[in-house]
């Protein structure tokens, strides 16, 4: 069937403001949105800009807003977006990040906030043997958060950032939880200095938009709330 891709375009070198451009593409219901975008890029308009790499939902590079929702173009099937010949699919860049060109955003701000929470194992103790052993039960406490591919879909979906652009964002807090909950890590006090602030966990209003947007099914909102509880427990509240 034929679908219409309504794509937000913007070239800062030539355009005063973003605008939409429509392309008619033949696509099967089981094809991916990424396939349709590649058809436009290859055969209709080589100037269209978007990121892609693995095309299998692992690298996270093709995150974008699709019919108003955030997700990966490589994991979104045409049949999830269009049912009839001539249906329109609206594609826009991620929110809350500066647009570099078309569907490509500047992720520097996203990664700066991510680095703030020290998303790595902190432990200077001597290792007994060659590695720090962890039980299956200890791992399962934070297992889902290890699946993060840093696509920034959750960051784009978060309505808190509309009002508070300084909010750390869901991805950073979820990864802080990942290491705070790790039985081998000793860096929780350092991370809580960043998390226990107005721009940290306390900005989250439990909209659950981040959890819904996550292509890896990470329980982001739950992990943020668990971090709030850890902070309250340390305060003795």
N, C-alpha and C positions, 0 to 999 in steps of 0.2 A: 504494500500500500504506500501511498505518498503521504508524507508528513511535512509540516511546515516548522522549521526551526527558527524561532524568533530570538536572535542572539544579540546581547548587548555588545556594542562596539565602542572602542575608545582608543585613539592614538594621541597621547599628550603632545606630540610634536605637530599635529595638524588639526586636532579637534578641540573646540572650545568646551564641549560637554559630551558626556556619553549619549549614545543614540542606539536605537534598535534597527537591525537589518534582518530581513526574512529570506530564508532559503527553502526551496522545495526539494526534498530528498526522498528517494525510494528506499524503504527500509522494511524488513520483515519483523514480525512481532517479537521474535527471539533474538534479534540483533540488539546490540548495546547502543546506548546513546553515544559512546565514544566512537563506535563504527560510523554513525551518522555524521558526527563532527569531522571525522577523517575523510569522509566522502566529500564534504564541503571543502575541506582544506586541499584535497588532491585534485578535485575536478571542477570546482566552482569558484573558489576564492582563496588563493594561496596566501593572501595577506592576513587571514584569520589567525589570531594568536591564542593558544591554550597550551597547557602543560600536559604531558603524558610520558610514561616510561614503561613500567612492567605490563600495564593493561590487565592486571589480574588482581587488583584490590590489595596489593602488598605495599607498594611504594607511597601511595596516597597523593601522588602529584596531580591527579586530574579531579581534585575536589572543586565543586562549583555549586551554585544555586540552580536547582532544577525544578521548574514550576513552583517556585517559592520555598522549596525545601533544600537543605544542604546534603550533599552526598557525593559519591564518586561516579563519574560518567561511565567508568568501565564495569561497574556493578549494577547499573541501572538499565533494565531492559525496556525496549520501546513499548512493549505491551503493558508495562506498568504506568506508562505516561499517555498513551494514545490507543484508542479502540477503533476509531473509524478513519477512513480515507479522508485526508485533508485536515486532521486534527493538528492543533498547534502545540508546540512544546517551547516554553520560554526558558532560556539559559542565560544566567548572569554570573558575574564573578562573586567570590566570597565576600561577605560583608565585613565591616570593621577593619579592613586592611586596604591600603592605597592601591589603586589599580595602576599597573605598569603599562598594560596594553590588553585590550579586549577582556579575555577571561583569566589573564595572568595578574596575580596580585603580589605585592611586596610583602614577604613574610618576616622581615627583620624584626618588627615589633612583637610578633607572635613568639619568635625564638628568643628574644631578649627576656621576655617574661618567663618563658620556660626555663632559661638558664638561672634565673633568680632563685628558684626553689632548690637548686643543687640536685638535679635529677640523676644522681649517681650514688653508688655505695660509698659510705663514709665509715671507715673502720681502720684504725691504726694498730689494733691489737695484733700480737704475734699469732700466726696461723698454726694450729695443731695439725701437722701433716701438710699436705699439698693444697688443700682447699677448705673452705668453710662449709661444713655439711649442714644441710637443711632437710627437715622431714617433709613428706608430702603434705601433711596437714598444715605445716607452717607456710609452705608455698601457696596453698590454696586460699589463704587469707587475702592475698592480693593478686592472684593469678590473672584475672581478666585484664588488669591494668597493664600487664606486660605486652598486651596485644596492640597497644597504641602505635599507629603509623604516622603520627604527626601531620595528618592531612589538614588540620584546622577546621574541619567541618563543625565541630562543637563550638569553636570560637566564633565562627560566623553565625551560628544559630542562637547564640546566647543573647537574650534581650537586655541583660544587665549592662552590656557594653554600649547599648544605645544611650544610656543615662550616665554611665561611669566608664569612660574609655581607659581609665587607669586600672580597672579590675584585672587581676592576674589572668583570669580566664579558666575555663574548665580543664583544658588539657594539662596546664601547669600544675593545678591543684591535684588532679588525678595522679599525676606522676610523683608528686610529693608524697601522696598517700602510699604509692607503690613502694617507696623506699622507707618511709616511716614505719610501715607495717612489716617490713622485712626483718626477720629475726636476727639477721647478720649485721644490721646497720646501726650505727651509733650517732647519726647526724640529726636526730629529730629536733633537738633544742635549737640547732642552727636554722632549720627550715621553719620552725614555728615562729621565729622572729619575723619572717616574711609573711607567713600565713595568717598569723593573729594580728591583722591590721584591717582598717576599714576597706582597703583595696584588695584584701586577701579573701579568706573564706566568708567573711561576714557580709560581703556584697551579694553573695548568692541568695536568691529568693525562691529557690526550688521550683523553677519553671519546667524543669525536666526536658527542655528543648535540646540540650546537649546530649542527653542519653538517647533520645529519639533519633538524633542526627548521626550518631556514631556508627560508622560502617563496620566496626569490629565488635559491636555489642558490649562495650564496656559500661559498667554501671556507674557512670560518672557522678550523677547527682548523689547516689548512695555514698560514694567515696568522699565527696565533699562534706556530707553530713557526718560521716564517721570522723573526719578530721576535726569538725567543730566539736564533737563529743570529746575527742582526745584533749583538745585545748581546754574545755570546761573541766575535765577530770584533773588536769594538771593545775588548774586554778583552785580546785577543791569546790567547784560549784555543783 
